[in-house]
Amino acid sequence: MHMNAAEAFLLAMLVIYALPWLVWRLGRTDGWAPLVVVQIVGGILLGPGVLGVAWPDVYGAIFTPATIGSLNGIAMWAVMMFVWVAGIELDIVEAWRRRAETGVTAGLALAVPLLAGSAAALLMLQAPGWRGPLGADWQVVLGIGMACAVTALPILVLFLERLDILREPLGQRVLRYASLDDVAIWGVLALILLDWDRVGRQGAFLIGFVPAALAVRWLMARVKPADRWPISLMWLAACGFGGDWAGLHFMVGAFLSGMVLDARLFDQAAMDRFRGFVLLALMPVFFLSTGLRTQWGMGGWTVFAAAGLLLVASVGGKLAGVGLAGRLLGWAKGEGLTIGWLLQTKALIMIIFANILLDRQIITADTFTALLLMALGSTMLTMPMVRGRIARALQRKSGPLPHREEAGIREPV
């Protein structure tokens, strides 16, 4: 059956939206695999490694080169907006106010899985096929290690909402820890992508970004609320362009563009609706474009074994790091385990991070697939592991794990 470009594109959009939603709704998977996870799995199944092998004619008819090009453009803008919102929601002021506790917890929650993931990467590099043609060993090791240390802040927000603790002390603490780690993640990415041939451009971008950010903040505080959204989107596009022009990748620019904006200038309910719209209407396209990148060139079992190794390093490292922080700070029994399971959520941010490493040919498609499977496993573990713990805390009528200050314990300074 021959289809023109419009028909192929619209059929692809129908498949992207319909199949994951039907599986999620009819299979009632929300307790262990939220819709976002089902959409990511759907992207893998619709990619060349599964659908393209099982029914190559169907895959070729729907996902034509023109269709894939259109979908990639939508996916790029969607993920830029999603990371931009995550940057806006960072509460750097609160993190600084509680810098002792936040610094210890966020530091250990990042460093321990980073070391564990880097060790796993060194083991993987003993065999060929994991390092990309333009990647140095240190870039691969640091990239995989950081992928194991990432916390998916946007997905964490969704999970905290489902657990009814987003605005509770525990939820706000977890977001504070994850926010500080998010800053470190993009800083490490900038280091990995540092291009000495374009270091002049990168320096010019970073130097010029400071006065531009101050000017935008000044402008945003003086315009009408209705004008802040279009101005913000212009700022997002400009920073994304500048970051990519400088060689730091447009995602670094997108995150920085949101991080410097004052969240208090935006209505929280409107921000929640915008994030929900992007997740519902645009991000499924990104999940499909992610699936189109999956490869099994080294053999399925080899990739699955690598994913299992990375999952152990990621989850084990995060639980160990947060558990150590809990001991140092004197948290209540079991509190560190609950926070650790929440912070080990990967999904979107890690997939975005790995996509960038693949784009720059630092890792191979097989490495990307192993990281993607690790992210899915990590995210699917979160809700089953924490739901019961949160419910038991609520049943004890003590609320979801009170903050140390509420228990009369002063935070270290």
PyMOL commands that set and color helices and strands:
alter all, ss='L'
color gray80, all
select helices_A, chain A and resi 5-27+35-45+51-54+56-62+65-88+92-97+99-124+137-149+153-162+169-192+196-220+225-245+250-259+263-265+268-291+300-329+335-343+348-359+365-395
alter helices_A, ss='H'
color red, helices_A
deselect
rebuild
show_as cartoon
